[in-house]
Amino acid sequence: MSRVTLISRAGCHLCEDAEAVLDRILPGQWERVDVDSSIELERDFGDRVPVVLLDGAEHGYWRVEESRLLRDLEKPPGAPRL
């Protein structure tokens, strides 16, 4: 599994913006998951897409906080994040 996962939805302009940021800063190093692919994802994230997950934990939503994400990626998995 990728360290960075983007929960998004087709036709979402914020999702497209987030994908462009991730493509620029982490080319080929992140995974996209469609929020509409499961009831659980829709329930948990449906009103907040795009949602960035780092190591499976929610890192942010609506916008990619680029500097924070890059900083947190330097930490080993499981390290505390601010």
PDB file of N, CA, C and O in Angstrom, chain B, residues numbered from 101:
ATOM      1  N   MET B 101       0.841  -1.194   0.000  1.00  0.00           N
ATOM      2  CA  MET B 101       0.000   0.000   0.000  1.00  0.00           C
ATOM      3  C   MET B 101       0.879   1.249   0.000  1.00  0.00           C
ATOM      4  O   MET B 101       1.925   1.290   0.648  1.00  0.00           O
ATOM      5  N   SER B 102       0.443   2.246  -0.725  1.00  0.00           N
ATOM      6  CA  SER B 102       1.158   3.515  -0.768  1.00  0.00           C
ATOM      7  C   SER B 102       1.095   4.203   0.578  1.00  0.00           C
ATOM      8  O   SER B 102       0.137   4.032   1.333  1.00  0.00           O
ATOM      9  N   ARG B 103       2.103   4.969   0.867  1.00  0.00           N
ATOM     10  CA  ARG B 103       2.063   5.780   2.095  1.00  0.00           C
ATOM     11  C   ARG B 103       1.018   6.872   1.951  1.00  0.00           C
ATOM     12  O   ARG B 103       0.410   7.284   2.939  1.00  0.00           O
ATOM     13  N   VAL B 104       0.800   7.353   0.707  1.00  0.00           N
ATOM     14  CA  VAL B 104      -0.156   8.435   0.474  1.00  0.00           C
ATOM     15  C   VAL B 104      -1.293   7.910  -0.399  1.00  0.00           C
ATOM     16  O   VAL B 104      -1.075   7.372  -1.484  1.00  0.00           O
ATOM     17  N   THR B 105      -2.509   8.084   0.109  1.00  0.00           N
ATOM     18  CA  THR B 105      -3.709   7.699  -0.618  1.00  0.00           C
ATOM     19  C   THR B 105      -4.614   8.916  -0.694  1.00  0.00           C
ATOM     20  O   THR B 105      -4.789   9.638   0.288  1.00  0.00           O
ATOM     21  N   LEU B 106      -5.180   9.134  -1.859  1.00  0.00           N
ATOM     22  CA  LEU B 106      -6.141  10.220  -2.037  1.00  0.00           C
ATOM     23  C   LEU B 106      -7.516   9.612  -2.229  1.00  0.00           C
ATOM     24  O   LEU B 106      -7.742   8.867  -3.182  1.00  0.00           O
ATOM     25  N   ILE B 107      -8.432   9.923  -1.331  1.00  0.00           N
ATOM     26  CA  ILE B 107      -9.828   9.515  -1.461  1.00  0.00           C
ATOM     27  C   ILE B 107     -10.505  10.627  -2.255  1.00  0.00           C
ATOM     28  O   ILE B 107     -10.556  11.771  -1.801  1.00  0.00           O
ATOM     29  N   SER B 108     -11.019  10.304  -3.427  1.00  0.00           N
ATOM     30  CA  SER B 108     -11.586  11.336  -4.293  1.00  0.00           C
ATOM     31  C   SER B 108     -12.820  10.822  -5.017  1.00  0.00           C
ATOM     32  O   SER B 108     -13.276   9.701  -4.791  1.00  0.00           O
ATOM     33  N   ARG B 109     -13.344  11.664  -5.890  1.00  0.00           N
ATOM     34  CA  ARG B 109     -14.547  11.302  -6.646  1.00  0.00           C
ATOM     35  C   ARG B 109     -14.454  11.946  -8.029  1.00  0.00           C
ATOM     36  O   ARG B 109     -13.933  13.050  -8.185  1.00  0.00           O
ATOM     37  N   ALA B 110     -14.961  11.246  -9.003  1.00  0.00           N
ATOM     38  CA  ALA B 110     -14.983  11.758 -10.377  1.00  0.00           C
ATOM     39  C   ALA B 110     -15.833  13.024 -10.432  1.00  0.00           C
ATOM     40  O   ALA B 110     -16.877  13.111  -9.786  1.00  0.00           O
ATOM     41  N   GLY B 111     -15.375  14.003 -11.212  1.00  0.00           N
ATOM     42  CA  GLY B 111     -16.128  15.232 -11.382  1.00  0.00           C
ATOM     43  C   GLY B 111     -15.945  16.246 -10.271  1.00  0.00           C
ATOM     44  O   GLY B 111     -16.624  17.272 -10.260  1.00  0.00           O
ATOM     45  N   CYS B 112     -15.060  15.989  -9.351  1.00  0.00           N
ATOM     46  CA  CYS B 112     -14.809  16.881  -8.210  1.00  0.00           C
ATOM     47  C   CYS B 112     -13.610  17.774  -8.548  1.00  0.00           C
ATOM     48  O   CYS B 112     -12.495  17.275  -8.704  1.00  0.00           O
ATOM     49  N   HIS B 113     -13.828  19.082  -8.660  1.00  0.00           N
ATOM     50  CA  HIS B 113     -12.724  19.972  -9.047  1.00  0.00           C
ATOM     51  C   HIS B 113     -11.652  20.068  -7.976  1.00  0.00           C
ATOM     52  O   HIS B 113     -10.475  20.206  -8.311  1.00  0.00           O
ATOM     53  N   LEU B 114     -12.014  20.000  -6.698  1.00  0.00           N
ATOM     54  CA  LEU B 114     -11.000  19.998  -5.647  1.00  0.00           C
ATOM     55  C   LEU B 114     -10.158  18.723  -5.705  1.00  0.00           C
ATOM     56  O   LEU B 114      -8.960  18.742  -5.423  1.00  0.00           O
ATOM     57  N   CYS B 115     -10.805  17.614  -6.078  1.00  0.00           N
ATOM     58  CA  CYS B 115     -10.084  16.342  -6.221  1.00  0.00           C
ATOM     59  C   CYS B 115      -9.072  16.443  -7.361  1.00  0.00           C
ATOM     60  O   CYS B 115      -7.942  15.972  -7.237  1.00  0.00           O
ATOM     61  N   GLU B 116      -9.474  17.051  -8.457  1.00  0.00           N
ATOM     62  CA  GLU B 116      -8.565  17.235  -9.579  1.00  0.00           C
ATOM     63  C   GLU B 116      -7.379  18.105  -9.174  1.00  0.00           C
ATOM     64  O   GLU B 116      -6.243  17.826  -9.558  1.00  0.00           O
ATOM     65  N   ASP B 117      -7.638  19.155  -8.400  1.00  0.00           N
ATOM     66  CA  ASP B 117      -6.548  20.013  -7.909  1.00  0.00           C
ATOM     67  C   ASP B 117      -5.600  19.218  -7.020  1.00  0.00           C
ATOM     68  O   ASP B 117      -4.381  19.336  -7.150  1.00  0.00           O
ATOM     69  N   ALA B 118      -6.156  18.402  -6.108  1.00  0.00           N
ATOM     70  CA  ALA B 118      -5.333  17.596  -5.203  1.00  0.00           C
ATOM     71  C   ALA B 118      -4.504  16.583  -5.986  1.00  0.00           C
ATOM     72  O   ALA B 118      -3.331  16.369  -5.678  1.00  0.00           O
ATOM     73  N   GLU B 119      -5.102  15.965  -6.987  1.00  0.00           N
ATOM     74  CA  GLU B 119      -4.372  15.001  -7.816  1.00  0.00           C
ATOM     75  C   GLU B 119      -3.204  15.672  -8.520  1.00  0.00           C
ATOM     76  O   GLU B 119      -2.121  15.095  -8.611  1.00  0.00           O
ATOM     77  N   ALA B 120      -3.412  16.890  -9.019  1.00  0.00           N
ATOM     78  CA  ALA B 120      -2.339  17.614  -9.699  1.00  0.00           C
ATOM     79  C   ALA B 120      -1.187  17.916  -8.745  1.00  0.00           C
ATOM     80  O   ALA B 120      -0.021  17.795  -9.123  1.00  0.00           O
ATOM     81  N   VAL B 121      -1.504  18.307  -7.511  1.00  0.00           N
ATOM     82  CA  VAL B 121      -0.460  18.572  -6.515  1.00  0.00           C
ATOM     83  C   VAL B 121       0.313  17.295  -6.211  1.00  0.00           C
ATOM     84  O   VAL B 121       1.543  17.301  -6.191  1.00  0.00           O
ATOM     85  N   LEU B 122      -0.409  16.197  -5.974  1.00  0.00           N
ATOM     86  CA  LEU B 122       0.271  14.942  -5.664  1.00  0.00           C
ATOM     87  C   LEU B 122       1.105  14.447  -6.839  1.00  0.00           C
ATOM     88  O   LEU B 122       2.198  13.917  -6.643  1.00  0.00           O
ATOM     89  N   ASP B 123       0.598  14.615  -8.056  1.00  0.00           N
ATOM     90  CA  ASP B 123       1.380  14.233  -9.235  1.00  0.00           C
ATOM     91  C   ASP B 123       2.674  15.042  -9.319  1.00  0.00           C
ATOM     92  O   ASP B 123       3.711  14.525  -9.733  1.00  0.00           O
ATOM     93  N   ARG B 124       2.607  16.297  -8.929  1.00  0.00           N
ATOM     94  CA  ARG B 124       3.779  17.162  -9.002  1.00  0.00           C
ATOM     95  C   ARG B 124       4.795  16.842  -7.915  1.00  0.00           C
ATOM     96  O   ARG B 124       5.993  16.782  -8.193  1.00  0.00           O
ATOM     97  N   ILE B 125       4.333  16.634  -6.667  1.00  0.00           N
ATOM     98  CA  ILE B 125       5.285  16.453  -5.567  1.00  0.00           C
ATOM     99  C   ILE B 125       5.636  14.994  -5.301  1.00  0.00           C
ATOM    100  O   ILE B 125       6.684  14.708  -4.722  1.00  0.00           O
ATOM    101  N   LEU B 126       4.769  14.062  -5.718  1.00  0.00           N
ATOM    102  CA  LEU B 126       4.998  12.627  -5.477  1.00  0.00           C
ATOM    103  C   LEU B 126       4.662  11.816  -6.722  1.00  0.00           C
ATOM    104  O   LEU B 126       3.825  10.916  -6.649  1.00  0.00           O
ATOM    105  N   PRO B 127       5.277  12.099  -7.845  1.00  0.00           N
ATOM    106  CA  PRO B 127       4.893  11.401  -9.080  1.00  0.00           C
ATOM    107  C   PRO B 127       5.026   9.887  -8.953  1.00  0.00           C
ATOM    108  O   PRO B 127       6.094   9.359  -8.641  1.00  0.00           O
ATOM    109  N   GLY B 128       3.906   9.204  -9.207  1.00  0.00           N
ATOM    110  CA  GLY B 128       3.885   7.745  -9.163  1.00  0.00           C
ATOM    111  C   GLY B 128       4.004   7.138  -7.783  1.00  0.00           C
ATOM    112  O   GLY B 128       4.174   5.925  -7.655  1.00  0.00           O
ATOM    113  N   GLN B 129       3.918   7.960  -6.741  1.00  0.00           N
ATOM    114  CA  GLN B 129       4.120   7.469  -5.375  1.00  0.00           C
ATOM    115  C   GLN B 129       2.876   7.581  -4.502  1.00  0.00           C
ATOM    116  O   GLN B 129       2.964   7.528  -3.275  1.00  0.00           O
ATOM    117  N   TRP B 130       1.736   7.734  -5.131  1.00  0.00           N
ATOM    118  CA  TRP B 130       0.492   7.827  -4.365  1.00  0.00           C
ATOM    119  C   TRP B 130      -0.581   7.025  -5.085  1.00  0.00           C
ATOM    120  O   TRP B 130      -0.446   6.666  -6.255  1.00  0.00           O
ATOM    121  N   GLU B 131      -1.650   6.757  -4.347  1.00  0.00           N
ATOM    122  CA  GLU B 131      -2.738   5.913  -4.846  1.00  0.00           C
ATOM    123  C   GLU B 131      -4.049   6.681  -4.761  1.00  0.00           C
ATOM    124  O   GLU B 131      -4.280   7.408  -3.795  1.00  0.00           O
ATOM    125  N   ARG B 132      -4.906   6.528  -5.760  1.00  0.00           N
ATOM    126  CA  ARG B 132      -6.235   7.155  -5.763  1.00  0.00           C
ATOM    127  C   ARG B 132      -7.282   6.091  -5.493  1.00  0.00           C
ATOM    128  O   ARG B 132      -7.241   5.005  -6.071  1.00  0.00           O
ATOM    129  N   VAL B 133      -8.226   6.411  -4.606  1.00  0.00           N
ATOM    130  CA  VAL B 133      -9.345   5.530  -4.300  1.00  0.00           C
ATOM    131  C   VAL B 133     -10.626   6.339  -4.464  1.00  0.00           C
ATOM    132  O   VAL B 133     -10.744   7.438  -3.923  1.00  0.00           O
ATOM    133  N   ASP B 134     -11.578   5.798  -5.206  1.00  0.00           N
ATOM    134  CA  ASP B 134     -12.856   6.469  -5.437  1.00  0.00           C
ATOM    135  C   ASP B 134     -13.750   6.308  -4.211  1.00  0.00           C
ATOM    136  O   ASP B 134     -14.045   5.189  -3.792  1.00  0.00           O
ATOM    137  N   VAL B 135     -14.171   7.414  -3.650  1.00  0.00           N
ATOM    138  CA  VAL B 135     -15.004   7.391  -2.448  1.00  0.00           C
ATOM    139  C   VAL B 135     -16.320   6.666  -2.685  1.00  0.00           C
ATOM    140  O   VAL B 135     -16.908   6.116  -1.753  1.00  0.00           O
ATOM    141  N   ASP B 136     -16.786   6.664  -3.942  1.00  0.00           N
ATOM    142  CA  ASP B 136     -18.058   6.027  -4.256  1.00  0.00           C
ATOM    143  C   ASP B 136     -17.929   4.526  -4.482  1.00  0.00           C
ATOM    144  O   ASP B 136     -18.905   3.867  -4.840  1.00  0.00           O
ATOM    145  N   SER B 137     -16.720   3.975  -4.273  1.00  0.00           N
ATOM    146  CA  SER B 137     -16.503   2.549  -4.494  1.00  0.00           C
ATOM    147  C   SER B 137     -16.975   1.679  -3.327  1.00  0.00           C
ATOM    148  O   SER B 137     -17.078   0.460  -3.462  1.00  0.00           O
ATOM    149  N   SER B 138     -17.259   2.301  -2.192  1.00  0.00           N
ATOM    150  CA  SER B 138     -17.769   1.515  -1.061  1.00  0.00           C
ATOM    151  C   SER B 138     -18.634   2.384  -0.158  1.00  0.00           C
ATOM    152  O   SER B 138     -18.435   3.594  -0.048  1.00  0.00           O
ATOM    153  N   ILE B 139     -19.575   1.747   0.469  1.00  0.00           N
ATOM    154  CA  ILE B 139     -20.475   2.450   1.394  1.00  0.00           C
ATOM    155  C   ILE B 139     -19.694   3.019   2.565  1.00  0.00           C
ATOM    156  O   ILE B 139     -19.979   4.124   3.026  1.00  0.00           O
ATOM    157  N   GLU B 140     -18.704   2.266   3.052  1.00  0.00           N
ATOM    158  CA  GLU B 140     -17.904   2.720   4.186  1.00  0.00           C
ATOM    159  C   GLU B 140     -17.127   4.000   3.851  1.00  0.00           C
ATOM    160  O   GLU B 140     -17.100   4.944   4.640  1.00  0.00           O
ATOM    161  N   LEU B 141     -16.502   4.017   2.678  1.00  0.00           N
ATOM    162  CA  LEU B 141     -15.772   5.215   2.278  1.00  0.00           C
ATOM    163  C   LEU B 141     -16.716   6.396   2.111  1.00  0.00           C
ATOM    164  O   LEU B 141     -16.415   7.506   2.550  1.00  0.00           O
ATOM    165  N   GLU B 142     -17.856   6.156   1.478  1.00  0.00           N
ATOM    166  CA  GLU B 142     -18.848   7.222   1.298  1.00  0.00           C
ATOM    167  C   GLU B 142     -19.306   7.752   2.656  1.00  0.00           C
ATOM    168  O   GLU B 142     -19.415   8.964   2.843  1.00  0.00           O
ATOM    169  N   ARG B 143     -19.569   6.874   3.582  1.00  0.00           N
ATOM    170  CA  ARG B 143     -20.022   7.283   4.917  1.00  0.00           C
ATOM    171  C   ARG B 143     -18.933   8.084   5.640  1.00  0.00           C
ATOM    172  O   ARG B 143     -19.221   9.115   6.249  1.00  0.00           O
ATOM    173  N   ASP B 144     -17.697   7.616   5.572  1.00  0.00           N
ATOM    174  CA  ASP B 144     -16.619   8.241   6.327  1.00  0.00           C
ATOM    175  C   ASP B 144     -16.092   9.526   5.696  1.00  0.00           C
ATOM    176  O   ASP B 144     -15.720  10.455   6.412  1.00  0.00           O
ATOM    177  N   PHE B 145     -16.057   9.590   4.362  1.00  0.00           N
ATOM    178  CA  PHE B 145     -15.378  10.688   3.695  1.00  0.00           C
ATOM    179  C   PHE B 145     -16.208  11.426   2.654  1.00  0.00           C
ATOM    180  O   PHE B 145     -15.739  12.422   2.102  1.00  0.00           O
ATOM    181  N   GLY B 146     -17.413  10.976   2.371  1.00  0.00           N
ATOM    182  CA  GLY B 146     -18.184  11.470   1.231  1.00  0.00           C
ATOM    183  C   GLY B 146     -18.391  12.962   1.160  1.00  0.00           C
ATOM    184  O   GLY B 146     -18.434  13.517   0.062  1.00  0.00           O
ATOM    185  N   ASP B 147     -18.520  13.631   2.286  1.00  0.00           N
ATOM    186  CA  ASP B 147     -18.778  15.074   2.261  1.00  0.00           C
ATOM    187  C   ASP B 147     -17.511  15.905   2.405  1.00  0.00           C
ATOM    188  O   ASP B 147     -17.583  17.132   2.477  1.00  0.00           O
ATOM    189  N   ARG B 148     -16.337  15.244   2.448  1.00  0.00           N
ATOM    190  CA  ARG B 148     -15.085  15.974   2.661  1.00  0.00           C
ATOM    191  C   ARG B 148     -14.048  15.723   1.573  1.00  0.00           C
ATOM    192  O   ARG B 148     -12.902  16.143   1.735  1.00  0.00           O
ATOM    193  N   VAL B 149     -14.393  15.063   0.477  1.00  0.00           N
ATOM    194  CA  VAL B 149     -13.384  14.771  -0.538  1.00  0.00           C
ATOM    195  C   VAL B 149     -12.859  16.052  -1.162  1.00  0.00           C
ATOM    196  O   VAL B 149     -13.593  17.031  -1.293  1.00  0.00           O
ATOM    197  N   PRO B 150     -11.606  16.045  -1.541  1.00  0.00           N
ATOM    198  CA  PRO B 150     -10.633  14.975  -1.423  1.00  0.00           C
ATOM    199  C   PRO B 150     -10.065  14.868  -0.006  1.00  0.00           C
ATOM    200  O   PRO B 150      -9.949  15.861   0.711  1.00  0.00           O
ATOM    201  N   VAL B 151      -9.719  13.649   0.372  1.00  0.00           N
ATOM    202  CA  VAL B 151      -9.118  13.380   1.666  1.00  0.00           C
ATOM    203  C   VAL B 151      -7.768  12.714   1.420  1.00  0.00           C
ATOM    204  O   VAL B 151      -7.671  11.740   0.673  1.00  0.00           O
ATOM    205  N   VAL B 152      -6.736  13.249   2.053  1.00  0.00           N
ATOM    206  CA  VAL B 152      -5.403  12.666   1.952  1.00  0.00           C
ATOM    207  C   VAL B 152      -5.181  11.773   3.173  1.00  0.00           C
ATOM    208  O   VAL B 152      -5.352  12.204   4.313  1.00  0.00           O
ATOM    209  N   LEU B 153      -4.801  10.528   2.913  1.00  0.00           N
ATOM    210  CA  LEU B 153      -4.423   9.607   3.970  1.00  0.00           C
ATOM    211  C   LEU B 153      -2.920   9.405   3.905  1.00  0.00           C
ATOM    212  O   LEU B 153      -2.359   9.237   2.822  1.00  0.00           O
ATOM    213  N   LEU B 154      -2.270   9.421   5.047  1.00  0.00           N
ATOM    214  CA  LEU B 154      -0.849   9.126   5.136  1.00  0.00           C
ATOM    215  C   LEU B 154      -0.703   7.921   6.044  1.00  0.00           C
ATOM    216  O   LEU B 154      -1.074   7.958   7.217  1.00  0.00           O
ATOM    217  N   ASP B 155      -0.159   6.857   5.486  1.00  0.00           N
ATOM    218  CA  ASP B 155      -0.024   5.590   6.213  1.00  0.00           C
ATOM    219  C   ASP B 155      -1.368   5.128   6.780  1.00  0.00           C
ATOM    220  O   ASP B 155      -1.430   4.563   7.872  1.00  0.00           O
ATOM    221  N   GLY B 156      -2.444   5.374   6.025  1.00  0.00           N
ATOM    222  CA  GLY B 156      -3.774   4.925   6.394  1.00  0.00           C
ATOM    223  C   GLY B 156      -4.527   5.836   7.340  1.00  0.00           C
ATOM    224  O   GLY B 156      -5.698   5.590   7.628  1.00  0.00           O
ATOM    225  N   ALA B 157      -3.875   6.895   7.837  1.00  0.00           N
ATOM    226  CA  ALA B 157      -4.525   7.831   8.758  1.00  0.00           C
ATOM    227  C   ALA B 157      -4.835   9.136   8.029  1.00  0.00           C
ATOM    228  O   ALA B 157      -4.076   9.569   7.163  1.00  0.00           O
ATOM    229  N   GLU B 158      -5.941   9.746   8.383  1.00  0.00           N
ATOM    230  CA  GLU B 158      -6.328  10.997   7.739  1.00  0.00           C
ATOM    231  C   GLU B 158      -5.291  12.075   8.010  1.00  0.00           C
ATOM    232  O   GLU B 158      -4.924  12.336   9.156  1.00  0.00           O
ATOM    233  N   HIS B 159      -4.828  12.692   6.936  1.00  0.00           N
ATOM    234  CA  HIS B 159      -3.825  13.753   7.034  1.00  0.00           C
ATOM    235  C   HIS B 159      -4.445  15.114   6.753  1.00  0.00           C
ATOM    236  O   HIS B 159      -3.973  16.126   7.272  1.00  0.00           O
ATOM    237  N   GLY B 160      -5.484  15.152   5.947  1.00  0.00           N
ATOM    238  CA  GLY B 160      -6.150  16.409   5.639  1.00  0.00           C
ATOM    239  C   GLY B 160      -7.240  16.203   4.614  1.00  0.00           C
ATOM    240  O   GLY B 160      -7.361  15.129   4.024  1.00  0.00           O
ATOM    241  N   TYR B 161      -8.035  17.240   4.405  1.00  0.00           N
ATOM    242  CA  TYR B 161      -9.111  17.157   3.423  1.00  0.00           C
ATOM    243  C   TYR B 161      -9.328  18.501   2.753  1.00  0.00           C
ATOM    244  O   TYR B 161      -8.918  19.545   3.262  1.00  0.00           O
ATOM    245  N   TRP B 162      -9.983  18.451   1.598  1.00  0.00           N
ATOM    246  CA  TRP B 162     -10.316  19.573   0.721  1.00  0.00           C
ATOM    247  C   TRP B 162      -9.107  20.142  -0.017  1.00  0.00           C
ATOM    248  O   TRP B 162      -9.215  20.442  -1.206  1.00  0.00           O
ATOM    249  N   ARG B 163      -7.984  20.299   0.631  1.00  0.00           N
ATOM    250  CA  ARG B 163      -6.769  20.811  -0.005  1.00  0.00           C
ATOM    251  C   ARG B 163      -5.569  19.993   0.487  1.00  0.00           C
ATOM    252  O   ARG B 163      -5.560  19.523   1.625  1.00  0.00           O
ATOM    253  N   VAL B 164      -4.574  19.828  -0.362  1.00  0.00           N
ATOM    254  CA  VAL B 164      -3.331  19.184   0.050  1.00  0.00           C
ATOM    255  C   VAL B 164      -2.461  20.246   0.712  1.00  0.00           C
ATOM    256  O   VAL B 164      -2.113  21.252   0.093  1.00  0.00           O
ATOM    257  N   GLU B 165      -2.116  20.015   1.969  1.00  0.00           N
ATOM    258  CA  GLU B 165      -1.185  20.905   2.671  1.00  0.00           C
ATOM    259  C   GLU B 165       0.215  20.426   2.316  1.00  0.00           C
ATOM    260  O   GLU B 165       0.813  19.612   3.020  1.00  0.00           O
ATOM    261  N   GLU B 166       0.718  20.949   1.211  1.00  0.00           N
ATOM    262  CA  GLU B 166       1.933  20.432   0.591  1.00  0.00           C
ATOM    263  C   GLU B 166       3.130  20.407   1.539  1.00  0.00           C
ATOM    264  O   GLU B 166       3.768  19.363   1.679  1.00  0.00           O
ATOM    265  N   SER B 167       3.451  21.508   2.187  1.00  0.00           N
ATOM    266  CA  SER B 167       4.640  21.546   3.048  1.00  0.00           C
ATOM    267  C   SER B 167       4.483  20.604   4.245  1.00  0.00           C
ATOM    268  O   SER B 167       5.444  19.944   4.640  1.00  0.00           O
ATOM    269  N   ARG B 168       3.301  20.538   4.815  1.00  0.00           N
ATOM    270  CA  ARG B 168       3.052  19.641   5.950  1.00  0.00           C
ATOM    271  C   ARG B 168       3.174  18.193   5.518  1.00  0.00           C
ATOM    272  O   ARG B 168       3.771  17.384   6.229  1.00  0.00           O
ATOM    273  N   LEU B 169       2.608  17.845   4.341  1.00  0.00           N
ATOM    274  CA  LEU B 169       2.683  16.481   3.851  1.00  0.00           C
ATOM    275  C   LEU B 169       4.130  16.078   3.599  1.00  0.00           C
ATOM    276  O   LEU B 169       4.546  14.996   4.014  1.00  0.00           O
ATOM    277  N   LEU B 170       4.901  16.923   2.931  1.00  0.00           N
ATOM    278  CA  LEU B 170       6.302  16.609   2.667  1.00  0.00           C
ATOM    279  C   LEU B 170       7.085  16.448   3.971  1.00  0.00           C
ATOM    280  O   LEU B 170       7.915  15.546   4.088  1.00  0.00           O
ATOM    281  N   ARG B 171       6.828  17.311   4.940  1.00  0.00           N
ATOM    282  CA  ARG B 171       7.488  17.196   6.248  1.00  0.00           C
ATOM    283  C   ARG B 171       7.148  15.867   6.910  1.00  0.00           C
ATOM    284  O   ARG B 171       8.030  15.178   7.424  1.00  0.00           O
ATOM    285  N   ASP B 172       5.854  15.508   6.897  1.00  0.00           N
ATOM    286  CA  ASP B 172       5.430  14.281   7.558  1.00  0.00           C
ATOM    287  C   ASP B 172       5.909  13.031   6.825  1.00  0.00           C
ATOM    288  O   ASP B 172       6.087  11.985   7.449  1.00  0.00           O
ATOM    289  N   LEU B 173       6.116  13.121   5.525  1.00  0.00           N
ATOM    290  CA  LEU B 173       6.651  11.988   4.778  1.00  0.00           C
ATOM    291  C   LEU B 173       8.091  11.673   5.145  1.00  0.00           C
ATOM    292  O   LEU B 173       8.547  10.546   4.956  1.00  0.00           O
ATOM    293  N   GLU B 174       8.809  12.654   5.665  1.00  0.00           N
ATOM    294  CA  GLU B 174      10.183  12.441   6.102  1.00  0.00           C
ATOM    295  C   GLU B 174      10.253  11.639   7.395  1.00  0.00           C
ATOM    296  O   GLU B 174      11.290  11.054   7.707  1.00  0.00           O
ATOM    297  N   LYS B 175       9.161  11.607   8.144  1.00  0.00           N
ATOM    298  CA  LYS B 175       9.113  10.853   9.396  1.00  0.00           C
ATOM    299  C   LYS B 175       8.851   9.395   9.108  1.00  0.00           C
ATOM    300  O   LYS B 175       8.164   9.084   8.135  1.00  0.00           O
ATOM    301  N   PRO B 176       9.372   8.487   9.918  1.00  0.00           N
ATOM    302  CA  PRO B 176       9.084   7.073   9.695  1.00  0.00           C
ATOM    303  C   PRO B 176       7.609   6.754   9.958  1.00  0.00           C
ATOM    304  O   PRO B 176       6.966   7.435  10.756  1.00  0.00           O
ATOM    305  N   PRO B 177       7.069   5.727   9.295  1.00  0.00           N
ATOM    306  CA  PRO B 177       5.673   5.334   9.549  1.00  0.00           C
ATOM    307  C   PRO B 177       5.460   5.111  11.043  1.00  0.00           C
ATOM    308  O   PRO B 177       6.291   4.509  11.723  1.00  0.00           O
ATOM    309  N   GLY B 178       4.329   5.611  11.536  1.00  0.00           N
ATOM    310  CA  GLY B 178       3.984   5.442  12.947  1.00  0.00           C
ATOM    311  C   GLY B 178       4.475   6.549  13.843  1.00  0.00           C
ATOM    312  O   GLY B 178       4.077   6.619  15.006  1.00  0.00           O
ATOM    313  N   ALA B 179       5.345   7.434  13.325  1.00  0.00           N
ATOM    314  CA  ALA B 179       5.834   8.562  14.139  1.00  0.00           C
ATOM    315  C   ALA B 179       4.710   9.559  14.332  1.00  0.00           C
ATOM    316  O   ALA B 179       3.846   9.693  13.466  1.00  0.00           O
ATOM    317  N   PRO B 180       4.710  10.275  15.477  1.00  0.00           N
ATOM    318  CA  PRO B 180       3.669  11.288  15.709  1.00  0.00           C
ATOM    319  C   PRO B 180       3.679  12.365  14.645  1.00  0.00           C
ATOM    320  O   PRO B 180       4.737  12.774  14.168  1.00  0.00           O
ATOM    321  N   ARG B 181       2.494  12.821  14.276  1.00  0.00           N
ATOM    322  CA  ARG B 181       2.353  13.872  13.270  1.00  0.00           C
ATOM    323  C   ARG B 181       1.579  15.031  13.885  1.00  0.00           C
ATOM    324  O   ARG B 181       0.649  14.827  14.664  1.00  0.00           O
ATOM    325  N   LEU B 182       1.972  16.242  13.529  1.00  0.00           N
ATOM    326  CA  LEU B 182       1.302  17.441  14.056  1.00  0.00           C
ATOM    327  C   LEU B 182       0.411  18.051  13.019  1.00  0.00           C
ATOM    328  O   LEU B 182      -0.235  19.066  13.280  1.00  0.00           O
TER     329      LEU B 182
END
